[in-house]
Amino acid sequence: MTAFLNCLSLNKLNNEKCVRQKELLSTCMDAQFLCYLNLIHHDLHKLLLTLLQTNSKRKAGGSINYHLQRLNRGRK
């Protein structure tokens, strides 16, 4: 993003002169988005496994909300 913004600054906001930097930024953003989706998929998979392993009877701390909060705390 910095390279793209620098290019725009140096070229008086002429977008046509910064095509390469814009393409690189787009590729980077796509990769970050896919990485984020993979993390969500992994967390949901862990959640489903945890829920499947619990008894069919409701236990304290066995709710979906509990596990979502637990997974979210682990990310920080």
C-alpha positions in Angstrom: 0.0 0.0 0.0 2.9 2.3 0.8 4.4 1.8 -2.6 1.1 2.6 -4.3 0.5 5.7 -2.3 4.1 6.9 -2.8 3.7 6.3 -6.6 0.5 8.3 -6.6 2.2 11.1 -4.6 5.2 11.2 -7.0 2.9 11.2 -10.1 0.4 13.8 -9.0 -2.4 11.2 -8.4 -2.1 9.9 -11.9 -3.4 6.4 -11.5 -2.2 5.3 -14.9 1.4 5.6 -14.0 1.0 3.3 -10.9 -0.5 0.3 -12.5 2.2 -2.1 -11.3 2.0 -0.9 -7.7 -1.8 -1.1 -7.9 -1.6 -4.7 -9.1 0.8 -5.7 -6.3 -1.5 -4.1 -3.7 -4.5 -6.0 -5.1 -2.6 -9.3 -5.0 -1.5 -8.6 -1.4 -5.1 -7.8 -0.4 -6.4 -11.0 -2.0 -3.8 -13.1 -0.2 -4.6 -11.5 3.2 -8.3 -12.1 2.6 -7.7 -15.8 1.8 -5.5 -16.1 4.9 -8.3 -14.6 7.0 -10.9 -17.0 5.5 -8.5 -19.9 6.2 -8.3 -18.8 9.9 -12.1 -18.6 10.2 -12.4 -22.1 8.6 -9.9 -23.5 11.0 -11.7 -22.0 14.0 -15.1 -23.2 12.9 -13.7 -26.7 12.4 -12.3 -26.7 15.9 -15.6 -25.4 17.2 -17.6 -28.1 15.5 -15.2 -30.9 16.7 -15.6 -29.6 20.2 -19.4 -29.5 20.0 -19.5 -33.0 18.5 -17.4 -34.3 21.4 -19.6 -33.0 24.1 -22.6 -34.9 25.4 -26.0 -34.4 23.9 -27.0 -33.1 27.3 -26.3 -29.4 27.8 -23.3 -28.8 30.0 -22.2 -25.6 31.6 -19.9 -23.9 29.1 -21.0 -26.2 26.3 -23.0 -23.7 24.3 -22.0 -22.4 20.9 -21.6 -18.9 22.3 -19.2 -20.1 24.9 -17.0 -21.8 22.4 -17.1 -18.8 20.0 -16.0 -16.5 22.8 -13.3 -19.0 23.8 -11.9 -19.2 20.3 -12.1 -15.4 20.0 -10.1 -14.9 23.2 -7.4 -17.2 21.8 -6.8 -15.0 18.8 -5.9 -11.8 20.7 
